[in-house]
Amino acid sequence: MIKYELSYWERETFFKNLDIAVIGSGIVGLAAAIHLKTLDPTLRVAVLERGPLPIGASTRNAGFACFGSMTELLDDLTSMSEDDVLAVVEKRWRGLQRLRALVGDAHLDFQMLGGYEMFTDEEEAIFQKCRAQISDFNQKIGKITGHPEAYKVVDERLPRFGFQGVRHLILNQAEGQVHTGKMMSALLKKALYDGIQIFNGIFVKDLKDSSQGVEIEMESGWTIRVPKVLVAVNGFAKRLLPQADVYPARNQVLVTQPVRGLAVEGCFHYDRGYFYFRNLDGRILLGGGRNLDLEKEKTDEFGSNALIRRALLKLLETVICPEQQVEIDAWWTGILGLGPVKKPIVEQVSPNVTVAVRLSGMGVAIGTLVGQEGAELVVKN
Ligand SMILES: Cc1cc2nc3c(=O)[nH]c(=O)nc-3n(C[C@H](O)[C@H](O)[C@H](O)COP(=O)(O)OP(=O)(O)OC[C@H]3O[C@@H](n4cnc5c(N)ncnc54)[C@H](O)[C@@H]3O)c2cc1C
């Protein structure tokens, strides 16, 4: 990082008289900044982002507009009470409605193609466990979503998709998909339209809160002072706030070249949601596998993991597209923010600093809501 002083002009023109600085321009930071301007249009809000683009999870995810596959929810029930699990489902559902209202379905390229959970030949027992719970899930989750029969077994669709070694499919009819790039582009445009300043290439190194406000120290050597700060850096939170109960988790993702005659349509979850894939522009986007190398993937550094990439390729070639020659167009990684419980942290950590982090891999669904909650807390305190 090149170090240089902030000139008088730069300081007085760009950073003077700010009311609130939001750190991080992911879905949470942008949603928070937009909501701050809704609460009070006179507020001078700036977003400080280290990357040329938001570079965490928001531009690198799978774009599932989902609120829980059956094995994921059953897995959650082993560590959370039923009330808490349903509260998270409700938050995801409400968050998705908020995202759609804020950005608009056309700008999201929102498509209600359903979410499927697939079970291989070896997973008969867990499938039967899920099947036995479908009516209970439909009744409880139906009260939240208004869909009385969201979950149902649709094994008859298997021949249509052409998978190999998959025995069962459970469909969640209330799940959809978004175009992640378009979503973030629309949020960035909205933020700029609302008069929010977005500064890229600003790596915040340290925050010092005092009665004069928050001193923000940047890696470039600059320091600015702002009355209030909202930290929305998700998986990178520990670097800025070592006490934050968040750890990073890297995810590997690939997208194929267009696949001729691709019949796969919808969002697919496999192995408790650790693996996921969907159709995208006539291609397959496939990601996950973090559970194969949990410790190594507890990192906020982008980079590949050969073991996981091999497993993803095997899944693609032997299960998802067994009959075709499929070429890979691109690989990338994204960083999640996880914690001991599947619940975001939205709280004031010092008189003038609030955090909104730990989206637990659900940020497309709950990001706008978490941003809104963070903004409200900043204004209240
Ligand atoms: C591969 C992958 C697939 C996913 N799929 C889905 C899905 O299908 N559905 C779903 O609901 N969720 C999904 N998620 C989760 C979702 O993308 C995240 O929960 C959400 O994007 C988090 O948003 P955020 O704004 O909190 O964090 P981020 O998007 O990570 O934004 C944080 C921002 O802070 C910036 N930053 C960090 N440190 C600093 C600093 N010191 N100074 C300045 N800037 C800083 C980063 O550059 C980044 O832009 C997925 C995540 C990944 C990684």
The ligand as an SDF file (V2000), in Angstrom:
LIG
                    3D

 53 58  0  0  0  0  0  0  0  0999 V2000
  -19.6370  -17.9650   -2.2840 C   0  0  0  0  0  0  0  0  0  0  0  0
  -20.7890  -17.4120   -1.5140 C   0  0  0  0  0  0  0  0  0  0  0  0
  -22.0840  -17.7830   -1.8440 C   0  0  0  0  0  0  0  0  0  0  0  0
  -23.1690  -17.2440   -1.1460 C   0  0  0  0  0  0  0  0  0  0  0  0
  -24.4350  -17.5090   -1.5650 N   0  0  0  0  0  0  0  0  0  0  0  0
  -25.4780  -16.9200   -0.9560 C   0  0  0  0  0  0  0  0  0  0  0  0
  -26.7920  -17.1470   -1.4220 C   0  0  0  0  0  0  0  0  0  0  0  0
  -26.9790  -17.8140   -2.4230 O   0  0  0  0  0  0  0  0  0  0  0  0
  -27.8250  -16.5820   -0.7520 N   0  0  0  0  0  0  0  0  0  0  0  0
  -27.6150  -15.8070    0.3620 C   0  0  0  0  0  0  0  0  0  0  0  0
  -28.5960  -15.3410    0.9710 O   0  0  0  0  0  0  0  0  0  0  0  0
  -26.3670  -15.5220    0.7920 N   0  0  0  0  0  0  0  0  0  0  0  0
  -25.3080  -16.0620    0.1680 C   0  0  0  0  0  0  0  0  0  0  0  0
  -24.0490  -15.8060    0.5820 N   0  0  0  0  0  0  0  0  0  0  0  0
  -23.8640  -14.8960    1.7140 C   0  0  0  0  0  0  0  0  0  0  0  0
  -23.9840  -13.4330    1.3280 C   0  0  0  0  0  0  0  0  0  0  0  0
  -23.3220  -13.1870    0.1120 O   0  0  0  0  0  0  0  0  0  0  0  0
  -23.3840  -12.5900    2.4570 C   0  0  0  0  0  0  0  0  0  0  0  0
  -24.0340  -12.9320    3.6820 O   0  0  0  0  0  0  0  0  0  0  0  0
  -23.5480  -11.0990    2.2310 C   0  0  0  0  0  0  0  0  0  0  0  0
  -23.1150  -10.7290    0.9490 O   0  0  0  0  0  0  0  0  0  0  0  0
  -22.7770  -10.3350    3.2930 C   0  0  0  0  0  0  0  0  0  0  0  0
  -22.8770   -8.9730    2.9890 O   0  0  0  0  0  0  0  0  0  0  0  0
  -22.0550   -7.9190    3.8310 P   0  0  0  0  0  0  0  0  0  0  0  0
  -22.3400   -6.5890    3.2670 O   0  0  0  0  0  0  0  0  0  0  0  0
  -22.3090   -8.1180    5.2910 O   0  0  0  0  0  0  0  0  0  0  0  0
  -20.5380   -8.3320    3.6380 O   0  0  0  0  0  0  0  0  0  0  0  0
  -19.5380   -8.2580    2.3130 P   0  0  0  0  0  0  0  0  0  0  0  0
  -20.3270   -8.3920    1.1150 O   0  0  0  0  0  0  0  0  0  0  0  0
  -18.4690   -9.1760    2.6120 O   0  0  0  0  0  0  0  0  0  0  0  0
  -19.0890   -6.7450    2.4170 O   0  0  0  0  0  0  0  0  0  0  0  0
  -18.1060   -6.3240    3.3200 C   0  0  0  0  0  0  0  0  0  0  0  0
  -17.3020   -5.2550    2.6120 C   0  0  0  0  0  0  0  0  0  0  0  0
  -16.4060   -4.6570    3.5500 O   0  0  0  0  0  0  0  0  0  0  0  0
  -15.1980   -4.3610    2.8810 C   0  0  0  0  0  0  0  0  0  0  0  0
  -14.1620   -4.2630    3.9040 N   0  0  0  0  0  0  0  0  0  0  0  0
  -13.7170   -5.2570    4.6980 C   0  0  0  0  0  0  0  0  0  0  0  0
  -12.7860   -4.7840    5.5460 N   0  0  0  0  0  0  0  0  0  0  0  0
  -12.6450   -3.4680    5.2550 C   0  0  0  0  0  0  0  0  0  0  0  0
  -11.8300   -2.4410    5.8020 C   0  0  0  0  0  0  0  0  0  0  0  0
  -10.9830   -2.6810    6.8110 N   0  0  0  0  0  0  0  0  0  0  0  0
  -11.9160   -1.1900    5.2740 N   0  0  0  0  0  0  0  0  0  0  0  0
  -12.7860   -0.9320    4.2500 C   0  0  0  0  0  0  0  0  0  0  0  0
  -13.5830   -1.8860    3.7080 N   0  0  0  0  0  0  0  0  0  0  0  0
  -13.5160   -3.1220    4.2150 C   0  0  0  0  0  0  0  0  0  0  0  0
  -15.0080   -5.5530    1.9510 C   0  0  0  0  0  0  0  0  0  0  0  0
  -14.1360   -5.2230    0.8930 O   0  0  0  0  0  0  0  0  0  0  0  0
  -16.4410   -5.8300    1.4900 C   0  0  0  0  0  0  0  0  0  0  0  0
  -16.7500   -5.1600    0.2880 O   0  0  0  0  0  0  0  0  0  0  0  0
  -22.9420  -16.3290   -0.0710 C   0  0  0  0  0  0  0  0  0  0  0  0
  -21.6400  -15.9760    0.2630 C   0  0  0  0  0  0  0  0  0  0  0  0
  -20.5610  -16.4930   -0.4470 C   0  0  0  0  0  0  0  0  0  0  0  0
  -19.1730  -16.0790   -0.0760 C   0  0  0  0  0  0  0  0  0  0  0  0
  1  2  1  0
  2  3  1  0
  2 52  2  0
  3  4  2  0
  4  5  1  0
  4 50  1  0
  5  6  2  0
  6  7  1  0
  6 13  1  0
  7  8  2  0
  7  9  1  0
  9 10  1  0
 10 11  2  0
 10 12  1  0
 12 13  2  0
 13 14  1  0
 14 15  1  0
 14 50  1  0
 15 16  1  0
 16 17  1  0
 16 18  1  0
 18 19  1  0
 18 20  1  0
 20 21  1  0
 20 22  1  0
 22 23  1  0
 23 24  1  0
 24 25  2  0
 24 26  1  0
 24 27  1  0
 27 28  1  0
 28 29  2  0
 28 30  1  0
 28 31  1  0
 31 32  1  0
 32 33  1  0
 33 34  1  0
 33 48  1  0
 34 35  1  0
 35 36  1  0
 35 46  1  0
 36 37  1  0
 36 45  1  0
 37 38  2  0
 38 39  1  0
 39 40  1  0
 39 45  2  0
 40 41  1  0
 40 42  2  0
 42 43  1  0
 43 44  2  0
 44 45  1  0
 46 47  1  0
 46 48  1  0
 48 49  1  0
 50 51  2  0
 51 52  1  0
 52 53  1  0
M  END
$$$$
